[in-house]
Amino acid sequence: MAQARLMNKQSDYTRLGLKKGPVEMWEDGKRDDDRKGVVEWWYFDAILDDGSKIAAVYSTKIQPMTNASGTHPCLSFDVTTPDGEKISRRITRFKKNSVSFSKDKCDVHYGDSCFVGDLKDYHIKAQVTDGLGFDVQLHSISRPWRGETGFLGFEENDERYFTWLCVVPRGTVTGTLTIDGKSRQINGFGYHDHQWGNTLQFDFLNHWFWSRQSTEKHSMVVFDFIMNQHYEYKRIPLVFMEDNDGNVIFESTDNVECQVTEELYQEASETNFPKVTHYIFKSGTKTVHYDVTVKQELDARYIWKQTPFFLRGVFKGTKPKYGRYLAEGVITFADSAHPENNFTEKSDFIYEFAYVGEEYKQYMEKALKA
């Protein structure tokens, strides 16, 4: 069996220069170099008070150039209007010397666009392009979290790796949004995470389920990885929940059950995706039941079909698909040692399903431990 693991040994922390405990500012800076096969990105999304949604990715390499050395930056962002219209921009050309990063903190500049912050406050800007853009402040009302080191290691010596650092599980968003050249003030709640690695999803993934949800009193984030056949469909679930003071009240990286009770048909890829999903996460005396029901499709992509045939070799024979959704989530928290802390809460939130394999349901529903 080829190895896939969450890197959580003390020797892993030492080798990676990390400390157990609070995330440090440098961890949201540029973490990798630009050698062939390495890609890194900073992600932001927001749900605004009027029902609009924003999602943006500041990546060090545009997809076809992932296997090239050097920086080939790409800024892509989507805006979904309250009536469900999706507007997208993808910017890949920037003036020479206008792209820069810092290793000390998140300090990303792509021309007149930027992603700059210190774990607490961020200035995130997508320069208006063909009438669409935004300029916002994201203020964290939570604390950063990483599952152990945040590194998934692959193969015998972890020579391949993929990462996830959840920097702002929940934050307030203020600023301006420009659509059709017209700017308006916005308010809402947002999220930010940071990823990098020297292996692509097509190399190790069958599928993943990612969600971030904020209720009136709590924030919960789920990143459920199910690997491909090469790694015998190994599962690594990363989940945590914080209260409004940023205290972690639940976290788990190894105990999950899941059932998909209803599917939806994604027209873009002519494939079924989850519509109603029920998760059970456990840690010690605590159990979280998580019910997710899709309400609106925000993004649907048949990545394989959208890619020119002469570039499809990067997919290693897979036909990747993707969906991002607005959903309702019902969180039921129970602690057998302290039943007075039990609660049930629900709210709308954004989640995504990255689907690389040809079948997902049987592997998603297996209760596997990492």
C-alpha positions in Angstrom: 0.0 0.0 0.0 1.4 3.4 -0.9 1.5 5.7 2.1 -0.8 8.7 2.6 -0.8 10.2 6.1 -1.4 13.3 8.1 2.0 14.4 9.2 1.7 14.6 13.0 4.9 13.2 14.6 7.2 15.4 16.6 9.9 14.7 14.0 7.5 16.2 11.4 7.1 19.4 13.3 10.8 19.7 13.8 11.6 19.0 10.1 9.0 21.6 9.0 10.1 24.2 11.5 6.6 24.3 13.1 5.4 24.4 16.7 2.4 22.7 18.2 -0.2 25.2 19.3 -1.0 28.7 17.9 -0.4 29.4 14.2 2.4 32.0 13.7 2.2 34.9 11.3 5.0 33.6 8.9 2.9 30.5 8.3 0.6 32.6 6.1 3.5 33.9 4.1 5.0 32.2 1.0 5.8 28.7 2.2 7.3 27.0 -0.9 9.5 27.9 -3.9 8.6 28.0 -7.6 10.3 24.8 -8.7 8.6 22.6 -11.2 5.5 20.9 -9.9 5.0 23.3 -6.9 1.9 25.5 -6.7 0.6 27.7 -3.9 -2.5 29.8 -3.4 -4.3 32.1 -1.0 -8.1 31.8 -1.0 -10.9 34.1 0.2 -14.7 33.9 0.1 -17.6 35.9 1.5 -21.3 35.7 1.9 -22.7 39.3 1.9 -25.7 40.7 3.7 -27.6 41.1 0.4 -27.1 37.4 -0.5 -24.2 38.0 -3.0 -21.1 35.7 -2.8 -17.5 36.3 -3.6 -14.8 33.7 -4.1 -11.2 34.5 -5.1 -7.9 32.6 -5.6 -4.5 34.2 -5.8 -2.3 31.4 -7.2 1.4 31.3 -8.0 0.8 29.3 -11.2 -1.9 29.1 -13.8 -3.1 25.6 -14.2 -1.3 24.6 -17.5 2.0 25.9 -16.1 2.0 23.9 -12.9 4.7 21.6 -14.2 6.9 24.5 -15.2 9.4 26.2 -13.0 9.1 29.9 -12.0 6.1 32.0 -11.1 3.1 32.1 -13.5 0.5 34.0 -11.4 -3.2 33.8 -11.8 -5.9 35.7 -10.0 -9.4 34.2 -10.5 -12.5 35.5 -8.8 -16.2 34.9 -9.0 -19.2 37.0 -7.9 -22.7 35.5 -7.6 -25.5 38.0 -7.5 -28.5 37.6 -5.2 -30.6 36.3 -8.1 -28.0 33.6 -8.9 -26.1 35.1 -11.8 -22.4 34.2 -11.8 -19.8 36.6 -13.1 -16.1 35.5 -13.4 -12.7 36.9 -14.2 -9.4 35.2 -14.7 -6.3 37.4 -14.8 -2.9 36.0 -15.9 -1.0 38.9 -17.3 0.7 41.3 -15.0 3.4 43.9 -15.6 7.0 42.8 -15.0 8.1 43.2 -11.4 4.5 43.9 -10.2 4.2 40.4 -8.6 5.7 39.9 -5.2 5.4 37.7 -2.0 6.8 37.7 1.5 7.9 34.8 3.6 7.3 36.7 6.8 3.6 37.2 6.5 0.8 37.1 3.9 1.9 39.9 1.6 0.8 39.0 -2.0 0.8 41.6 -4.8 -0.4 40.9 -8.3 -0.2 44.3 -10.1 -2.8 46.5 -8.5 -4.5 43.6 -6.8 -3.3 42.3 -3.4 -3.9 39.9 -0.5 -2.2 41.3 2.6 -2.7 40.5 6.3 -1.4 39.5 9.7 -3.7 36.6 10.8 -6.2 39.2 12.2 -6.8 41.9 9.6 -6.5 41.5 5.8 -6.8 43.9 2.8 -7.9 41.9 -0.2 -8.3 43.6 -3.5 -9.1 42.4 -7.1 -8.5 45.2 -9.4 -11.6 46.0 -11.5 -11.4 44.1 -14.7 -14.0 44.5 -17.4 -16.3 46.1 -14.9 -15.9 43.5 -12.1 -13.7 43.7 -8.9 -13.7 44.2 -5.2 -11.7 46.0 -2.5 -12.4 44.7 1.0 -11.2 44.4 4.6 -11.5 41.0 6.3 -11.3 41.2 10.1 -11.0 37.8 11.8 -13.3 37.1 14.8 -11.8 33.7 15.1 -8.4 32.0 15.4 -6.3 30.2 12.8 -6.3 26.4 12.9 -4.2 23.6 11.2 -4.7 19.9 11.6 -1.4 18.9 13.3 1.3 20.2 10.9 -1.2 20.8 8.1 0.8 18.6 5.8 -0.5 15.5 4.0 2.5 13.3 3.2 2.5 10.8 0.3 4.8 7.9 -0.5 7.3 6.2 1.9 9.3 9.3 2.8 6.6 12.0 2.4 8.4 13.2 -0.7 5.1 14.3 -2.1 2.9 16.7 0.0 -0.2 18.7 0.0 -1.3 21.2 2.7 -4.1 23.2 4.3 -3.9 26.1 6.7 -7.2 27.6 7.8 -6.2 31.1 8.6 -9.6 32.9 9.1 -12.4 30.5 9.9 -14.7 33.5 10.3 -14.3 37.2 9.8 -16.3 40.3 9.1 -16.1 41.8 5.6 -16.5 45.4 4.7 -15.6 47.4 1.5 -16.7 47.8 -2.0 -17.9 45.5 -4.8 -17.9 46.6 -8.4 -20.3 45.0 -11.0 -20.7 46.4 -14.5 -18.4 49.3 -13.5 -20.7 50.4 -10.6 -19.3 50.3 -7.1 -21.3 49.8 -3.9 -20.6 49.4 -0.2 -20.8 45.8 1.1 -20.9 44.0 4.4 -20.9 40.4 5.3 -18.8 37.5 6.7 -15.7 35.9 5.1 -13.2 33.2 5.2 -9.5 32.7 4.2 -7.3 29.7 3.9 -3.8 29.0 2.4 -2.6 25.9 0.5 0.5 24.7 -1.3 2.2 21.5 -2.4 4.3 19.6 -4.9 1.6 17.2 -5.9 -1.7 18.0 -7.6 -5.1 16.7 -6.7 -5.1 14.6 -9.8 -2.1 12.6 -8.3 -3.7 11.6 -5.0 -7.4 12.4 -4.9 -10.6 10.6 -5.5 -12.6 13.5 -4.1 -12.9 16.0 -1.3 -15.6 17.7 0.6 -14.8 21.2 2.0 -17.1 23.4 3.9 -17.0 26.4 6.2 -20.0 27.4 8.2 -20.7 30.1 10.7 -23.8 30.2 13.0 -24.7 32.8 15.5 -22.4 31.3 18.2 -20.0 29.0 16.4 -17.9 28.4 13.3 -17.1 24.9 11.9 -14.8 23.9 9.0 -14.6 20.5 7.4 -12.0 19.2 4.9 -12.6 15.6 4.2 -10.0 14.0 1.9 -10.6 10.6 0.2 -7.5 9.5 -1.7 -7.5 7.5 -5.0 -7.0 3.9 -5.7 -3.2 4.2 -5.6 -3.6 5.0 -1.9 -6.4 2.5 -1.4 -8.9 5.2 -0.8 -7.3 6.3 2.4 -9.4 8.9 4.2 -8.1 11.9 6.2 -10.8 14.1 7.7 -9.9 17.4 9.2 -12.6 19.1 11.2 -12.8 21.7 13.9 -15.3 24.0 15.6 -14.7 27.3 17.4 -16.9 29.5 19.6 -17.1 33.2 19.0 -14.1 33.8 21.2 -12.0 31.6 19.0 -11.8 28.7 21.5 -11.7 25.3 19.8 -14.5 23.3 21.3 -14.2 20.3 18.9 -11.5 18.9 16.6 -10.9 15.6 14.9 -8.6 14.2 12.3 -9.4 10.5 12.4 -13.0 9.5 13.1 -15.8 10.1 10.6 -18.9 8.4 9.3 -20.8 9.7 6.2 -23.9 9.0 4.2 -25.2 10.6 1.1 -29.0 10.3 1.1 -29.8 12.3 -2.0 -27.9 13.3 -5.1 -28.2 16.1 -7.7 -27.4 16.0 -11.4 -24.7 18.5 -12.4 -25.4 19.3 -16.0 -21.9 20.7 -16.7 -20.3 17.3 -16.2 -23.3 15.1 -16.7 -22.5 13.5 -13.3 -24.2 13.0 -10.0 -23.0 15.0 -7.0 -24.1 14.9 -3.3 -27.2 17.0 -2.5 -28.0 15.8 1.0 -25.1 14.6 3.1 -25.0 13.4 6.7 -21.7 13.4 8.6 -20.9 12.1 12.1 -17.6 13.2 13.7 -16.4 11.9 17.0 -13.6 12.9 19.5 -13.5 11.6 23.0 -16.8 12.2 24.7 -17.9 14.7 21.9 -20.0 13.9 18.8 -21.0 16.2 16.0 -23.8 15.4 13.6 -23.6 17.5 10.5 -26.5 17.6 7.9 -25.8 19.4 4.7 -28.4 20.2 2.1 -27.7 22.0 -1.2 -29.8 25.1 -1.9 -28.0 26.7 -4.9 -25.3 25.9 -7.4 -22.7 28.6 -7.4 -20.1 27.0 -9.7 -20.1 23.9 -11.8 -17.1 22.9 -14.0 -16.1 19.9 -16.0 -12.4 20.7 -15.7 -11.3 17.8 -18.0 -13.6 18.9 -20.8 -12.7 22.6 -20.4 -9.0 21.9 -20.8 -7.5 21.6 -24.3 -6.8 18.0 -25.3 -3.1 18.5 -25.6 -2.9 19.6 -21.9 -5.0 16.8 -20.5 -2.0 14.7 -19.6 -1.7 16.6 -16.3 -4.9 14.8 -15.2 -3.1 11.4 -15.2 -6.1 9.7 -16.9 -8.8 11.2 -14.6 -11.6 13.4 -15.6 -11.9 16.0 -12.8 -15.1 17.8 -12.1 -16.0 20.5 -9.5 -19.0 22.0 -7.8 -19.4 24.9 -5.3 -22.7 25.3 -3.6 -24.8 27.4 -1.2 -26.2 25.0 1.3 -28.0 24.8 4.6 -26.1 23.1 7.4 -27.5 21.7 10.7 -24.9 21.2 13.4 -25.8 19.0 16.4 -23.2 19.0 19.1 -23.3 16.6 22.0 -20.8 16.0 24.8 -21.7 13.0 27.0 -19.5 14.4 29.8 -21.1 17.8 29.8 -24.6 17.6 28.4 -25.3 21.1 29.5 -23.1 22.2 26.6 -25.2 20.4 23.9 -26.7 22.5 21.1 -28.3 22.4 17.6 -27.7 25.3 15.2 -28.2 25.9 11.5 -27.3 28.5 8.9 -26.5 28.8 5.2 -22.9 28.4 4.1 -20.6 27.7 1.1 -19.1 24.3 0.4 -17.3 22.6 -2.5 -16.9 19.2 -3.9 -13.8 18.4 -5.9 -14.5 15.2 -7.8 -11.5 13.6 -9.6 -12.5 9.9 -9.7 -15.3 8.3 -11.6 -17.2 7.2 -8.5 -17.4 8.7 -5.1 -20.3 7.5 -3.1 -19.1 4.1 -1.9 -15.8 5.6 -0.7 -17.4 8.6 0.9 -19.7 6.4 2.9 -17.0 4.1 4.3 -16.1 4.9 7.9 -12.3 4.8 7.6 -9.7 6.0 10.1 -6.6 7.9 9.1 
